[in-house]
Amino acid sequence: MKRRRKKQNIQKSYACKIFGLIVAITVIAVSGGILLKRTITESPEDTLVEYMNHIEKKEYEVMYTMIDSDEKVYLTKEEYIQRNSKIYEGIEVSDIKISHIAVKEKKADTVTLSYETSCNTIAGTMQFDNMAELKKTKQGYKLVWQDSLIFPDLESDDKISVTTSKAERGEILDRDGKMLAGKGVATSVGIIPGKLEDRNVSIEKIAELLEIDVETINNKLTAKWVKEDSFVPIETIPKVEEIDLMKIQPEEKTLEEQDCQNKLLEIPGVMLSDVEVRTYELGEAAAHLIGYVQSVTAEDLENHPGEGYSAESVIGRSGVEKLYEKQLKGKDGCDIKILDSDGEVKEVLASIFKEDGMDIRLTIDSDLQKSLYEQFKEDPGCSVAMNPYTGEVLALVSTPSYDNNEFIRGLSSEKWTSLNEDEKKPLYNRFRQVWCPGSTFKPVVAGIGLKTGSIDPKEDFGNEGLAWQKDSSWGSYQVTTLHEYEPVIMKNAIIYSDNIYFAKAALKIGSENFMNTLNEIGFNQNMPFEIAMQESTYSNTDKIETEIQLADSGYGQGQILVNPLHLASIYTSFLNEGNMIKPYLKYKEEASGETWIENAFSEENVEEIMQGVEGVVNDPEGTGYAAHRDDILLAGKTGTAELKTTKEDTSGKEIGWFSVFTADKSVDKPILLISMVENVKGIGGSGYVVKKDATVLEEYFEK
């Protein structure tokens, strides 16, 4: 009994020791990072498949353990890992598949397998037949190492070469083929460190002239690759063209840039050289529309796998550059080759041809775009212009703006902060937003009243003076207007911009008819346009809640918010027998209007409305008479939207609007233009916008 117990104790002791030893080995192996797990397989086929599966996971150390030990005499682990990682990662291999495995030859302790490999690489899909020799050992089958395991014809002295040819990014053109975005030249400011005199003073002077930090310059000069005779690029600045300096009155900005460059060249060690860059011809005038490109980030590469981007690529960040990224970017060409020890091409393993990006031609009129920007560049606001018959968008302007060329040349952190903190919000794209339309909405309400049969255009609503309320249930709230006139009929109400008339009209229409018709003409839905625009809405909730809100909505106040391009589309119905035309941005050789919403209003309805909107511009009493022309018949509507927190608020903003269009279909250059300025209080109200648009139209019709 004692012996049995003693034996059991000894067994337990051995078991504990063995268990402890296993635990200790495991802990040491794990903590030391040397534990390499792999499945020991009896089948040579399974061994081959397993080996290949480790490639994509970059598990080269595990792969090395699967090589027959006899082969490791002349192949160290470091050599093996370097060879395999450099090749597989260099060609960006993925999705490796092994198929059609067959025994080609079998000996006492070795098996030769034939198989087919397919995989994706930086140069496209690669397929090839190959052979592998495996040796049977006590640890299962092991691969007999040969470089041909990577590629059939690869030998130990050979190298793999990956060469790429960069695709040219497509240009963005205006309707006449003028470049809006494309290849241009800038000036690279660089330093040759060995030629700097009084280094600290010179660097401070360079930093001051370039408006960058001294630290930024020092970081670039101390990079590992920099030598005393290296040209170290510091900043990319605009190129000063001789033709611009030869003008009778060169622009002040051009003279400033020339002066800066002259001062830079006076500093020993500074050099200027031309570099090719993406250039935006209109700069600030079209920045929100065209957008810009930037170098891809690690996140971009992760989000766009298999789309041909590399660390050296650029990608559209905003505007048309982002909208048409796939068409503009093109596809880089790439060759994967085996080179022999003399550097000669032994075999081309995979190849894809370079495809330059497509040019994108827009419906935009560069001169009109620039003209609108120049008129409104100091004013927070936006302008949209289109051909009311074809739907071609001629201009999309947001002001104030920024120079998208600065994003290409390299935007300093100080400049980025300045743009973001500017109270005028130059980065904010206003033409994509919705705004309170004020009286520019009155022709739309007139159309709704006629369509629903709620309003007789000849009915005299009566002269209420300059203030009115429905009844005492409104308390102290009243609708006010600026002019008295007679008779108080629809045509005159549009000409004199009568708030009271349209408040009454909205009440006659009723909230259900009002909301339903607005939904029918595009409210609360996405506009069918290439650039996403914010949806127009008539309430902060899902409906017009009160009678006063309905009355205010009748003259474009209340909670009515409209996107300017949507408003322009609604106005096209006045010129197209009541049909709303769909706006578009990408140029077509044969431009023809495509109906977005059929029968938004009836043909008879729009004839009544046209009498009023023509009077706005052509009647001396009309609020848009400052845009009147003797040579071309124009029509339109002004608007001033008051943004107040209370009825008594006198500090609120006043949004100024002017919608104007050619009323004669036979005119050579038809146009529908809507401009909005965020705050016109104290500078002339909507009349401020009318005068600026009149100047733009003068330039437009002259060209």
DOKEZA-220845 format. One record per residue (C-alpha): residue in one letter; x, y, z. Coordinates in steps of 0.05 Angstrom, whole numbers, padded with zeros to 5 digits, always signed. Each point is the difference from the previous one (the first is absolute). Layout:
N
aXYZ/...
This chain:
703
m+00000+00000+00000/k+00057+00048+00019/r+00037-00018-00064/r-00062+00013-00042/r-00009+00068+00033/k+00073+00015-00010/k-00005-00018-00073/q-00062+00043-00009/n+00035+00058+00033/i+00060-00009-00046/q-00046-00001-00061/k-00035+00062+00024/s+00066+00033+00012/y+00024-00017-00071/a-00066+00024-00029/c+00005+00066+00037/k+00072+00009-00022/i-00017-00015-00072/f-00060+00046+00002/g+00041+00054+00032/l+00054-00009-00052/i-00051+00007-00056/v-00029+00063+00031/a+00069+00029+00010/i+00020-00014-00072/t-00065+00030-00025/v+00008+00062+00042/i+00072+00010-00021/a-00018-00012-00073/v-00059+00048+00001/s+00035+00053+00041/g+00061-00004-00045/g-00042+00004-00062/i+00029-00064-00029/l-00061-00045+00003/l-00016-00017-00073/k-00062-00042-00010/r-00014-00040-00061/t-00037-00063-00015/i+00043-00062-00012/t-00030-00033-00061/e+00013-00069-00029/s-00022+00019-00071/p+00049+00037-00047/e-00059+00033-00033/d-00025+00028+00066/t+00070+00024+00017/l+00005+00038-00066/v-00068+00033+00009/e+00017+00019+00072/y+00066+00031-00022/m-00034+00042-00053/n-00054+00022+00049/h+00053+00032+00045/i+00025+00046-00056/e-00058+00048+00000/k+00002+00004+00076/k+00075+00018-00004/e+00016-00058+00047/y+00070-00010-00028/e+00029-00029+00064/v-00052-00055+00000/m+00014-00013-00074/y+00075-00007+00017/t-00016-00055+00049/m-00033-00038-00057/i+00065-00002-00040/d+00041-00064+00004/s+00058+00010+00049/d+00051-00025-00050/e-00015+00061-00044/k+00012+00048+00058/v+00075-00014-00001/y+00008+00053-00054/l-00064+00040+00014/t-00005+00039+00065/k-00067+00020+00029/e+00016+00073-00011/e+00018-00012-00073/y-00063-00040-00010/i-00046+00052+00032/q+00033+00058-00037/r-00005-00036-00068/n-00073-00020+00008/s-00026+00062+00033/k+00033+00047-00049/i-00029-00037-00060/y-00070-00015+00025/e-00011+00068+00033/g+00034+00036-00057/i-00050-00027-00050/e-00058+00009+00051/v-00022-00072-00006/s-00070-00019+00023/d-00054-00052-00009/i+00049-00057-00012/k-00034-00064-00024/i+00032-00068-00012/s-00037-00050-00045/h+00009-00062-00043/i+00051-00031+00047/a+00026-00066-00027/v+00057-00048+00016/k+00051+00008-00055/e+00053-00047+00028/k+00006-00042+00062/k+00064-00030+00030/a+00016-00034+00065/d+00002+00063+00043/t-00019+00056-00049/v-00061+00020-00039/t-00002+00050-00058/l-00067+00036-00008/s-00025+00040-00059/y-00051+00055+00014/e-00031+00063-00028/t+00006+00067+00036/s-00044+00061-00009/c+00005+00066+00038/n-00013+00074-00004/t+00059+00048-00004/i+00015+00073-00011/a+00004-00016-00074/g-00065-00039-00003/t-00017-00074+00004/m+00057-00050-00007/q-00007-00074-00018/f+00054-00051-00009/d+00015-00075+00006/n+00054-00021+00049/m+00034-00060+00033/a+00019-00012+00072/e+00043-00055+00031/l-00017-00023+00070/k+00041-00046+00045/k-00029-00047+00051/t+00031+00010+00069/k-00016-00020+00072/q-00037+00066+00007/g-00043-00013-00062/y+00011+00025-00071/k+00048+00059-00009/l+00011+00042-00063/v+00066-00005-00036/w+00017+00074-00008/q+00012+00029-00069/d-00012+00071-00023/s-00046-00029-00053/l-00051-00012+00055/i-00014+00075-00007/f-00001+00001-00076/p+00017-00060-00046/d+00059+00034-00036/l+00027+00038+00060/e+00072-00017+00019/s+00040+00020+00060/d+00039+00055-00037/d-00063+00029-00032/k-00038+00061+00025/i-00072+00021-00006/s-00011+00069-00030/v-00065+00040+00008/t-00005+00062-00044/t-00060+00046-00004/s-00020+00053-00050/k-00044+00054+00030/a-00066+00015-00034/e-00014+00073-00016/r-00060+00026+00039/g-00054+00025-00047/e-00015+00074-00008/i-00063+00035+00021/l-00024+00046-00055/d-00055+00052-00007/r-00053-00001-00055/d+00048+00032-00050/g+00058-00046+00016/k+00037+00049+00044/m+00039-00034+00055/l-00029+00005+00070/a+00048-00052+00030/g+00061-00032-00032/k+00075+00001-00007/g+00034+00064+00020/v+00066+00026+00025/a+00018+00026+00070/t+00065+00023+00031/s+00036-00046+00050/v+00041+00037+00052/g+00059-00042+00023/i+00062+00006+00042/i+00070-00028-00012/p+00023-00008+00073/g+00074+00006-00015/k-00008+00068-00032/l-00039+00032+00057/e+00036+00058+00032/d-00016+00018+00072/r-00047-00060+00002/n-00048+00022+00056/v-00009+00070-00026/s-00011-00025-00071/i-00051-00051+00021/e-00038+00051+00040/k-00002+00047-00060/i-00024-00057-00046/a-00054-00019+00050/e-00024+00072+00003/l-00004+00007-00075/l-00036-00066-00009/e-00044+00011+00061/i+00018-00068+00030/d+00033-00023+00065/v+00075-00002+00010/e-00012-00070+00029/t-00031-00023-00065/i+00062+00020-00039/n+00048-00031+00051/n-00039-00066-00001/k+00008-00004-00076/l+00074+00018+00002/t+00016-00053+00053/a-00034-00058-00037/k+00045-00062-00005/w+00009+00005-00076/v+00023+00072+00001/k+00074+00015-00017/e+00037+00065-00004/d-00010+00005-00076/s-00072-00025-00001/f-00057+00042-00027/v-00051-00002+00057/p-00070+00022-00022/i-00030+00045+00054/e-00063+00030-00031/t-00038+00004-00065/i-00024+00070-00019/p-00035+00030-00061/k+00041+00009-00062/v+00006+00072-00022/e-00011+00003-00075/e+00036+00052-00042/i-00063+00015-00038/d-00035+00020+00065/l+00057+00047+00018/m-00002+00032-00070/k-00072+00024+00008/i-00010+00075+00003/q-00027-00009+00071/p+00023-00066+00029/e-00043-00027+00056/e+00023+00019+00070/k+00003-00074+00019/t+00047-00014-00058/l+00047+00056+00019/e+00001-00024+00073/e+00018-00070-00022/q+00055+00026-00046/d+00029+00042+00056/c-00001-00060+00047/q+00037-00043-00050/n+00053+00053-00012/k+00013+00005+00074/l+00005-00075+00006/l+00052-00003-00055/e+00042+00052+00037/i+00012-00052+00055/p+00061-00044-00014/g-00020-00073-00004/v-00071+00012-00024/m-00020-00026-00069/l-00065+00005-00040/s-00021-00052-00051/d-00062-00015-00041/v-00043-00060+00020/e-00061-00030-00034/v-00062+00003+00044/r-00076-00005-00006/t-00024+00070-00014/y-00068+00032+00008/e-00007+00057-00050/l-00057+00036+00034/g+00026-00009+00070/e-00047+00032+00051/a-00053+00013-00053/a-00016-00075-00007/a+00033-00033+00061/h-00065-00026+00030/l-00022-00027-00067/i+00065-00031-00025/g+00029-00021+00068/y+00071-00025+00005/v+00043-00063+00004/q+00048-00022+00056/s+00049-00056+00010/v-00033-00065+00022/t+00004-00020+00073/a+00006-00068+00033/e-00075+00005+00013/d-00013+00012-00075/l+00041-00061-00019/e-00040-00041+00051/n-00067+00027-00026/h+00017-00011-00074/p+00033-00068-00005/g+00014-00026-00070/e-00016+00067-00033/g+00071+00015-00022/y+00020+00050+00053/s+00070+00002+00028/a+00036+00042+00051/e+00020+00048-00056/s-00072+00009-00026/v-00046+00060+00007/i-00075-00004+00012/g-00057+00050-00010/r-00019+00030+00067/s-00059+00044-00019/g-00041+00029-00056/v+00005-00027-00071/e+00069-00029+00016/k-00035-00047+00049/l-00064-00008-00039/y+00036-00027-00062/e+00060-00031+00036/k-00007-00068-00035/q-00001+00030-00070/l+00054+00052+00014/k+00051-00044+00035/g+00016-00048-00056/k+00040-00065+00012/d+00074-00004+00010/g+00039-00048-00043/c+00043-00053+00034/d+00049-00055-00020/i+00026-00057+00044/k+00063-00030-00030/i+00054-00050+00017/l+00069+00031-00011/d+00062-00044-00005/s+00066+00015+00035/d+00020+00048-00056/g-00065+00040+00008/e-00028-00026-00065/v-00074-00017-00006/k-00008-00075+00005/e-00075-00003+00003/v-00061+00046+00006/l-00044-00032+00053/a-00059+00049-00003/s-00015+00066-00034/i-00056+00050-00003/f-00001+00059-00048/k-00005+00072+00024/e-00068+00033-00012/d-00001+00075+00008/g-00060+00030+00035/m-00059+00027-00039/d-00011+00074-00011/i-00065+00025+00031/r-00035+00056-00037/l-00050+00041+00039/t-00058+00045-00021/i+00033+00057+00039/d+00014+00066-00033/s+00068+00022+00028/d-00011+00074-00015/l-00068+00001+00034/q+00027-00039+00060/k+00057+00050+00007/s-00045+00060-00010/l-00047-00022+00055/y+00057-00014+00047/e+00032+00069-00012/q-00066+00035+00015/f-00016-00038+00064/k+00069-00022+00026/e-00004+00043+00063/d-00072-00021+00015/p-00021-00064+00036/g-00048-00030-00051/c-00007-00041-00063/s-00023+00002-00072/v-00026-00052-00048/a-00012+00008-00074/m-00029-00047-00052/n-00029-00002-00069/p-00074-00004+00016/y-00017-00040-00062/t+00055-00052-00001/g+00015-00006+00075/e+00075+00013-00011/v+00029+00030+00063/l+00042+00060-00021/a+00028+00021+00068/l+00002-00023+00073/v+00034+00051+00045/s+00009+00003+00075/t+00030+00061+00033/p+00045+00016+00035/s+00046-00054-00026/y+00070-00029+00006/d+00055-00015-00049/n-00001-00074-00014/n+00070+00006-00031/e+00026+00008+00071/f-00023-00070+00017/i+00043-00025-00058/r+00062+00040+00017/g-00005-00018+00073/l-00044+00035+00051/s+00035+00021+00064/s-00033-00016+00066/e-00006+00075+00014/k-00037+00011-00066/w-00046-00060+00013/t-00016+00027+00069/s-00013+00069-00029/l-00048-00028-00052/n-00038-00040+00052/e-00005+00057+00051/d-00018+00055-00050/e-00069+00026+00021/k-00020+00007-00073/k+00009-00076-00009/p+00037-00002-00066/l+00001-00077+00000/y-00076-00003+00008/n-00034-00019-00066/r-00062+00044+00000/f-00031-00021-00067/r-00011-00070+00028/q-00039+00025+00060/v-00072+00023+00011/w-00020+00071+00016/c-00062+00040+00017/p-00022+00025-00069/g-00042+00060+00019/s-00039+00032-00056/t+00034-00041-00056/f-00049-00053+00024/k-00062+00041-00017/p-00004-00022-00074/v+00002-00072+00025/v-00057+00013+00048/a-00038+00034-00056/g+00010-00063-00042/i-00026-00044+00057/g-00062+00045+00009/l-00016-00005-00074/k+00015-00075-00005/t-00046-00017+00058/g-00054+00048-00024/s+00003+00038+00066/i+00016+00067-00031/d-00031+00041-00057/p+00057+00043-00027/k-00048+00057-00015/e-00031+00000+00069/d+00013+00064+00039/f+00021-00018+00071/g-00012+00071+00024/n+00047+00053+00025/e+00017-00016+00073/g+00052+00054+00008/l+00070-00020+00023/a-00021-00048+00056/w-00052-00055+00006/q-00022-00059+00042/k-00055-00050-00013/d-00036+00012+00066/s+00011+00011+00074/s+00020-00073+00009/w+00068+00021-00026/g+00010+00044+00061/s+00051+00054-00014/y+00029-00036-00061/q-00008+00037-00066/v+00025-00009-00071/t+00033+00063-00026/t+00017+00024-00070/l+00037+00059-00031/h-00046+00027-00055/e-00072+00019-00010/y-00029-00007-00070/e-00065-00016-00036/p-00031-00044-00024/v+00027-00054+00046/i+00002-00056-00052/m+00053-00054-00011/k+00040+00036-00054/n+00007+00063+00042/a+00013-00039+00064/i+00061-00032-00034/i+00024+00067-00028/y-00007+00036+00067/s+00022-00062+00040/d-00062+00003+00045/n+00008-00043+00062/i-00072+00009+00021/y-00028-00025-00067/f+00042-00064+00003/a-00015-00012+00074/k-00074+00002-00019/a+00014-00044-00061/a+00033-00053+00044/l-00060-00001+00047/k-00047-00008-00060/i+00042-00058-00026/g+00000-00035+00068/s+00056-00038+00032/e-00016-00068-00031/n-00002+00026-00071/f+00061+00043+00013/m+00042-00057+00027/n-00023-00051-00051/t+00016+00045-00058/l+00069+00018+00028/n+00014-00075+00006/e-00021-00008-00073/i+00051+00052-00022/g+00060-00030+00035/f-00004+00019+00074/n+00023-00053+00050/q+00035-00039-00054/n+00070-00006-00031/m+00011+00043-00061/p+00022-00041-00061/f+00067+00035-00008/e+00072-00025-00001/i+00019+00040+00062/a-00041-00017+00062/m-00041+00060+00021/q-00037+00008+00066/e-00074-00015-00004/s-00049+00059-00002/t-00050-00002+00058/y-00061+00039+00023/s+00000-00017+00075/n+00048-00019+00055/t-00049-00057+00014/d-00037-00043-00050/k-00055+00052-00012/i-00020+00073+00004/e-00025+00004+00072/t-00039+00066+00006/e-00040+00050-00039/i+00052+00054+00012/q+00055-00046-00025/l-00041-00013-00063/a-00011+00074-00011/d+00074+00015+00008/s+00017-00057-00047/g-00041+00035-00054/y+00052+00054-00007/g+00061-00045+00008/q+00010+00007+00075/g-00025-00045+00056/q+00042-00063-00003/i+00008-00003-00076/l+00071-00019-00020/v+00019-00008-00073/n+00063-00021-00036/p+00018+00054-00053/l+00008-00051-00057/h-00066-00031+00018/l-00033+00069-00001/a+00031+00012-00069/s-00029-00066-00024/i-00069+00020+00024/y+00007+00066-00038/t+00015-00038-00064/s-00072-00023+00000/f-00021+00073-00014/l+00036-00006-00067/n-00016-00072-00019/e-00077-00004+00000/g+00000-00018+00074/n+00052-00056-00003/m+00060+00002+00046/i+00066-00013-00035/k+00053-00045+00031/p+00067+00035+00012/y+00064-00035-00020/l+00075+00014+00003/k+00035-00048-00048/y+00003+00028-00070/k-00040-00032-00057/e+00013+00017-00073/e-00074+00001-00015/a-00031+00038+00057/s-00074-00010+00008/g-00044+00011+00060/e-00020-00060+00041/t-00062+00008+00041/w+00009-00012+00074/i-00072+00013+00022/e-00055+00001-00053/n-00058+00048+00008/a+00028+00032+00063/f-00048+00056-00021/s-00046+00006-00059/e+00016+00041-00063/e-00056+00048+00017/n+00027+00008+00072/v+00069+00020-00023/e-00026+00051-00049/e-00034+00036+00058/i+00064-00004+00042/m+00043+00026-00058/q-00039+00065-00002/g+00020+00013+00071/v+00074-00021-00004/e+00009+00040-00064/g-00028+00061+00036/v+00050-00009+00057/v+00057+00017-00048/n-00034+00043-00053/d-00051+00041+00039/p+00033+00063+00030/e-00035-00018+00065/g+00028-00070-00001/t+00049-00020+00054/g+00049-00027-00052/y-00003+00058-00049/a+00074+00015+00009/a+00014-00062-00043/h-00047+00024-00057/r+00029-00002-00070/d-00026+00030-00064/d+00032-00054-00045/i-00020-00064+00036/l-00065-00015+00036/l+00015-00022+00071/a-00046-00024+00056/g+00013-00017+00072/k-00015+00010+00073/t+00036+00033+00058/g-00003-00025+00071/t+00021+00021+00070/a-00006-00052+00054/e+00002+00024+00072/l+00032-00046+00050/k-00025+00021+00069/t-00005-00034+00067/t-00062+00041+00017/k-00046+00048-00038/e+00032+00058+00039/d+00071-00022-00017/t+00037+00055-00038/s+00068-00032-00002/g-00017-00061-00043/k+00030-00013-00068/e-00033+00017-00066/i+00014-00049-00057/g-00003+00035-00067/w-00021-00037-00064/f-00009+00013-00074/s-00027-00051-00049/v+00005+00025-00072/f-00007-00033-00068/t-00007+00013-00074/a-00075-00001-00015/d+00007-00007-00076/k+00014-00070-00026/s+00033+00027-00063/v+00056+00035+00037/d+00070-00023-00021/k+00026-00013+00071/p-00058-00021+00045/i+00016+00002+00074/l-00035-00008+00067/l+00041+00030+00057/i-00013-00002+00074/s+00045+00036+00050/m-00004+00004+00075/v+00039+00041+00051/e-00005-00020+00072/n-00005+00069+00031/v-00023+00061-00041/k-00023+00040+00060/g+00024+00072-00006/i+00030-00009-00070/g-00063+00005-00043/g-00039-00064+00014/s-00015-00042-00061/g+00016+00061-00043/y+00074-00012+00017/v-00006-00069-00033/v-00039+00026-00060/k+00054+00050-00018/k+00055-00051+00003/d-00039-00050-00041/a-00015+00054-00051/t+00075+00012-00008/v+00012-00075-00009/l-00055-00005-00053/e+00030+00060-00037/e+00067-00037-00005/y-00034-00065-00018/f-00041+00028-00058/e+00059+00040-00027/k+00044-00062-00011/
